[in-house]
Each structure stands twice: as structure tokens, then as C-alpha cells.
Amino acid sequence: MQDYVKFARAKGVSESRILFVHVLKNIMIPIVSVLGLELGSMIAFAVVTETVFAWPGMGKLLIDSITKLDRPVIVAYLMMTVLMFVTINLIVDLVYTWLDPRVRLTAEPA
């Protein structure tokens, strides 16, 4: 048990407030990191899933385009995937700064 939880209990703070304010705030950064990574993996492995199960989708379109050497479709797919990865990483970084103000990149006054 962390010291801040012990201190909050010693102050008489309710268990629900300790859980939702103190504990949840500290465990959200690793959770956000893992969710961002898993969402990226899900996008990347959609190609494999759609190919194995022959589901129509972007992954199947990519594989069909690779076999037919349709370069514009391949480039468009890769650009969309990169845009999604960059957007997910931006959202994860913004959530970091919202959860923990120490992560913000602000200039220190001299």
C-alpha cells in the first residue's frame, strides 16, 4: 500500500474518494499507455485477421492490391494507417498531460 493511501485513510477520507481520486489517477497513465499500444496493434493485425477469415475490409483490400501490384492503393492504405497511428499517439500524449501535469512541456522561467 502506498503512503498517500495510508495518509488519506488516516485523514478520514472515504474509501470511494481514495479509490477514485487518489488511486485511479495514479494508475491511469500505464492503462492509457497499454490501451494506445493495443489499439495500434489491433490496427496493424487487422490485415492478418481479414486475410485468414476472408472478411472484406481494408486488410483484404491491401492484400489484394499487393498481389495485383496496385501501388496507389497500397500507398493510400499505408498513409491512412500512419495517420491513425500518429493520431492515437497524439491522443495518448494529450491524455498524459491531462492526467499528470508534471508531464507538460512548459519552459521554466530563468
N, C-alpha and C positions, 0 to 999 in steps of 0.2 A: 504494500500500500504506500502511495506517495505521501510526502509530507503535507502537500497542500490539501489533500483529502482529510488527513488527520486533523489539521488545523481547522478546516471548515466544520468538521464534526465537533471539535472542541468548542467552537464558537456557537454551536447550536443550530447550524444551518440544516434545513430539512434534507432528507436523503434524495428526494427528486431534484431539488435545486443543485445539490452536489453533483448528481449524475448528469443533468442536462447542461449545467453552466460550466462546471469545472472539468469533469472527466471527458465529456463528449467533445468539448472544444480542443482538448489536447490529443485525442485520438483521431480527429478528423483529417489531419494532414496525411498520415500514412494511408488512410482509407481513400482519400482523394487521389493519391499517387497510384495506388493499385487499380482503382477504377479507370483512371486515364490510360494506364498501360493495357488493361484488359480490353478496353474499348478499341484501342489501336490494334491489338491482336485479333479481335473479332473481325475488324475490317479487313485485315491482311489475310486471314484464313477463310474469308468468305469465298474466295476463288476455289480453294480446295473443296469446301463443302458443296458448293454448287456444281462442281465438276463431278464429284463422286456420286451425288444423288441425282444428277442430270436435271437440276432445277433451273428454270430460266431466270437469269439475273445478270448483274454486272460481271460477276466472276465467269460465268459461262460465256458471256459476250467477249471477255478478254481472251479466253482460251480459243474460242472460235476465230477471233481476229489474229491471234498468233499463228494458228495453223494456216490461215489464208494470207498471211503477211499483210494485213491491213494496218499499216503503220499509223495513220491518223487516229484510228480508234484506240490503238494501244497507247499513244501519247496522250490522248484525251483522258483515258482511264487513269493513267499514271498521274496526270496533273490533278484530277479530281481527288485521287487518293492522297496525294501530298497536301492538297488544300485541306482535306478533312483532318489529317494528322496535325498540321500546323494549327488549325482551329481548336482541336482538342487540347493541344499543349498550351495554347493561349488561355483557354478556359480554366485549365488546371492551375496555371500560374496566377490568374486573377482570383481564383478561389483561395489559393495560398495566401495572397495578400489580404483577403477579406478575413480569413481565419486567424492569421498571425501577423499583426502589424510590424513585427521585427523583420519580416521578410522584404518589406518595401524598400525600393531603391531610391532613397532620397539623399541629397547632398548634405553632408554635415557642415554646419556653419564653422568658418575658420576662426 
